[in-house]
């Protein structure tokens, strides 16, 4: 097995296509650049010729490269670099992010359970509704999210919470008062389960966000652990001079 690839539910040619796509996105292979030959790519990545052909064919269907008989394969397009999820610093901005993306939601688990609270994160409510879901945009899965919502709040509008994004609903509920909100972003890599759900190579870069909302009594009413694909998220902030 090539050192560039790890065991993954993603086919090897998909992993190779992702590596080649990143070279195009980073400008290593600019538009009109001629790709290395089939033999050179086979030797570099330690894969079979058919794997390279399948990867090139996938990029050609995306409009990124064009194989030309007798001349080679040339870069003809650039990957979509629309990072449509921004890490924001206020609840109102966060609500607008989810309203603007209008994700399709696939619930893959629902139960009553306790959240994995660390010391200092707040006091637990009596019971929580747990939802594990995948969000899609333009047919592509972009995040996996584990949500723990105070069951008292969940019972106020269970069908809405099951079918819509939770944060805009919470902020719009006059009976719910969010006294404190905090989020932490870390950079990680996709494990086998997340890679399969987001259609990524295993160990692809991901952004992991942990969000906690608390009420005036320091009770955690909402906890979410979100894993975003790395190519969907952008962090922008002003720096104090």
Secondary structure, DSSP 8 states (H G I E B T S, - for coil): --TT----SS-HHHHHHHHHHHHHHTTSS-TT-B---HHHHHHHHT--HHHHHHHHHHHHHTTSEEEETTTEEEE---------EEE-SSHHHHHHHHHHH--EEEEEEEEEE-----TTS-EE-S-EEEEEEEEEETTEEEEEEEEEEEHHHHTTSHHHHHHS-HHHHHHH-TT----EEEEEEEEEE--HHHHHHHT--TT-EEEEEEEEEE-TTSEEEEEEEEEEEGGGEEE------
